[in-house]
Amino acid sequence: MRRTNRLATALATMTLLAATGAALADPIEGRWKMPSGSDATIAPCGGDFCLTYVNGPNKGKTFGRMRATGAGAYEGTVTDYTRGGKEFSGKGKLSGDTLSVSGCVLGGLICRSQSLSRI
């Protein structure tokens, strides 16, 4: 009987941990539609989140790396492959199912942004 209780406790603990892990997923994670029509995924990589093209001419390339700064805001870098793969300081702001991502130069004086929609 004691072995059955330990097994039940272990299974309950594993189930709780699995559910907790899913609950801890960041809202930015998932699949997104780019304005260009390409799809992208956002997934954890190291302590950050990597933005990677799923299809289109840049399939498999990472075009951003950001970390959460709180209240749906993110900071990091973005890569513009239309400009030869140049990397810029980047920001992201999540609002519902829309993620606005911008790349900036000159300390944020000049920025170029686009909005991604959750798929």
C-alpha positions in Angstrom: 0.0 0.0 0.0 2.8 2.4 0.9 4.4 1.9 -2.6 1.1 2.8 -4.3 0.9 6.0 -2.3 4.4 7.0 -3.3 3.7 6.3 -6.9 0.4 8.3 -6.8 2.3 11.2 -5.1 5.0 11.1 -7.7 2.5 11.1 -10.5 0.6 14.0 -9.0 3.8 16.0 -8.5 4.9 15.4 -12.1 1.4 16.5 -13.4 1.6 19.6 -11.3 5.1 20.5 -12.5 4.0 20.0 -16.2 1.0 22.2 -15.7 3.0 24.9 -13.9 5.6 24.9 -16.8 2.8 25.5 -19.3 1.4 28.3 -17.1 4.8 30.0 -16.9 5.1 30.3 -20.7 5.6 33.9 -21.7 2.8 35.5 -23.7 5.2 36.4 -26.6 5.8 32.7 -27.3 4.1 31.2 -30.3 3.6 31.6 -34.1 3.2 35.0 -35.7 2.3 36.4 -39.1 4.6 39.0 -40.5 3.3 41.9 -42.7 5.3 40.4 -45.6 3.1 37.3 -45.4 5.9 35.1 -43.9 5.4 33.3 -40.6 7.7 33.5 -37.6 8.0 31.7 -34.3 9.1 33.2 -31.0 10.6 30.7 -28.6 12.9 30.8 -25.6 16.6 30.7 -26.4 19.0 31.1 -23.5 17.5 33.8 -21.2 15.9 35.6 -24.1 13.4 35.0 -26.8 14.4 34.3 -30.4 12.3 35.5 -33.4 12.8 33.1 -36.3 11.3 33.0 -39.8 9.3 29.8 -40.4 8.9 30.2 -44.2 9.6 32.6 -47.0 13.0 33.7 -48.4 14.6 33.9 -44.9 13.3 30.6 -43.6 15.3 29.4 -40.6 17.0 32.8 -40.0 16.7 34.5 -36.6 15.7 38.1 -37.0 15.4 39.1 -33.4 16.5 38.3 -29.9 14.7 40.0 -27.0 14.2 39.8 -23.3 11.1 40.7 -21.3 11.3 44.0 -19.4 7.8 43.9 -17.9 4.3 44.9 -18.8 4.3 43.3 -22.2 7.5 45.2 -23.2 10.7 43.6 -24.7 14.2 44.8 -25.6 17.0 43.4 -27.6 18.2 43.3 -31.2 16.5 42.9 -34.6 18.1 42.0 -37.9 17.0 43.5 -41.1 17.7 41.1 -44.0 16.4 43.7 -46.5 19.5 45.8 -45.5 22.1 43.0 -45.8 21.5 41.5 -42.4 22.2 44.7 -40.5 21.5 44.4 -36.7 19.7 47.2 -34.8 18.7 47.8 -31.2 15.1 46.5 -31.0 12.0 46.8 -28.9 8.8 44.9 -28.8 5.4 45.7 -27.3 2.7 43.1 -26.9 -0.9 44.1 -26.9 -3.4 41.3 -27.2 -2.6 39.3 -30.3 -0.5 42.0 -31.9 3.3 42.4 -31.4 4.8 45.7 -32.5 8.5 45.2 -33.2 10.9 48.1 -34.0 14.5 48.4 -34.9 16.2 51.7 -34.1 19.4 53.7 -34.7 20.9 56.8 -33.1 19.7 55.9 -29.6 16.1 55.5 -30.7 15.8 58.7 -32.8 15.1 56.8 -36.0 13.0 53.7 -35.9 11.4 51.3 -38.3 8.6 49.2 -37.0 6.1 46.5 -38.1 3.3 44.7 -36.4 3.0 40.9 -36.2 -0.3 39.1 -35.7 -0.6 35.9 -33.6 -1.6 32.9 -35.7 
